[in-house]
Amino acid sequence: MSPMPKQPMLRLRALRRTLALLALLLLLAAATLALATTAHAQATKIFVASYGNDANDGSRGSPKRNFQPAHDAVAAGGEIVVLDTAGYGALAIKKSLAVTVPPGVNGFVTVSSGNAISITAGSGDTVSLRGLIVEGGGSSIGSGIYVGSVGTLAIEDCTVRNFGQGIYAYASTAAQIAIYNTSVRTCQYGLYFSNSAAINVHAVATGCRLDRCTITGAECAAGTNGAVDLTLESSTVHSGGVGLLANGATSVLLASNCTITDNASQGASSVSGGQVISRVNNTLVNNAGGNTFPGTYSAK
């Protein structure tokens, strides 16, 4: 057999080199895309620290500085963890999220006006706040923690002070709210739960201290549709205006093992058909009025 002419052989070799180069470029492009996808995937845990930078990736070794950039970077259902004591700025929560301040660390949210923490998440979202100190610029401004919409909210070991409303829910979604071992003081309203739509809001507060809340310490206020109820357990309501108030025919406030004392207007009061009910194990004394519960209930 006669050898292949030189020119066709050169063209074949050039074609093979071109195909090999194209294959290599395709592999490089695929690898670059994979790296880019990994880099842009949101982490399930983001750290913040006083020495952090919001341009960082939020890992423990490269933390962010403020809560809002951390919120925007973390995956839905993820967690923001505070590494050291500092102020971390106002926070607007729009998805399932946990914010955790470990024992021994103080995570401050300090504002001079407006809401410090706003929650407008989905009806199926779960939000958890633990260990925060939320500070306002005076009792006539905003809310420490404002709840516009959420599915489930847990607030634990927090302090809220110097706001118009300490913890205020005006919910447009059916909500389950649980508050544990939390102090609210020097606000106009301590705990205030209401509904902005025909939905139900169920709340429980255990081991809380509501101090010097000049209008009401704990209040349920339901509209004509839907219902709002609060169970207040093992808590103290002291030196405010009205200690406990239920406002509206579908509002129920249940008190168990609580101390309600030294309030300048009423200890316990109900208006517009609301119900404030005692388990008969409360201390209701030394208030300017309302030193008898409107109703009682027994454990079942």
C-alpha positions, 0 to 999 in steps of 0.5 A: 500500500502506498503511503498517505500523501503528506498534505492530508496527513498534516491536515489530519494531525491538525484536526486531531489537535483541534479536537483535543483542544476543544475537549480540554476547553469543554472540561475547563468550562465544566470545572469552572461552572461547578466551582462557581455553583459551589461558591454561590451556594448559600451556607447553612451557618453564617458567623458574625463577629466584631472583627468581621467584614461584610465582604467575608464569606461568613465562615467561622474563620472569616465572619461577617460584621452585621446581621443583615448581610449575614441574613442575606447570605445564609440559606433558608432554614440556616443559622446566624451565630454570634462569636463575640460581644458587639452591636450587630445592627437592625435585622429584617427577617424574611425567611426561616432562620435562627439567630443564636448568641451563645451564653457568655456573649452579648449580641446587641441590636441597637436602634434610635428609631423604627423597628430593631428586628422585623419579621415578615417571613412566610406562613410556613417559616420558622424563626428563632431568636436566642440571647439578644439584647435589643435596645431602642431610643425611647418608649415612643419609637418602633418595636423591639421585635415586630412580627408581621408574618411567620409560621412559628416564632421562638424567642428565648433568653432575650432582653428588649428595652426602650421601645414603643412596643417591646414584642409586637405581633400584628400578624397577617398569617396564622402564627405560633409564638413562644417566648421563654425567659425574656425581659421587656422593660421601659416600653409602652407595651410589653407583649402585644399580640394582635391579628391583621387578618381573619387568622388565629395567633397563639402565644405562650410566654414563660419565665418572663419579666415585664417591667415598667411598661407604661400602657400594658404589660401583656395584651391580646387584641383580636379583631372581629375575625380570627382569635388571639390568645396568650398563656402567661406562665411563671412571669412577673408584670410590675410597675406599669399601667395595666398589667394584663389586658384582653381586648376584643370578644375573641381575645383570651389571656390565661395567667398561671403562677404569675405576679402582677403588682404595683401597676398604676392603672389596673392589675387585670382588665378585659374590654370589649368582651375579652377574657382574662382568666386566672388559674387561681395560683397567681399573685394579683396585689397592690395595683391601683385597681383590677385586683381581682381576675374577671374569670378563673380556670382549672388545670385539665 
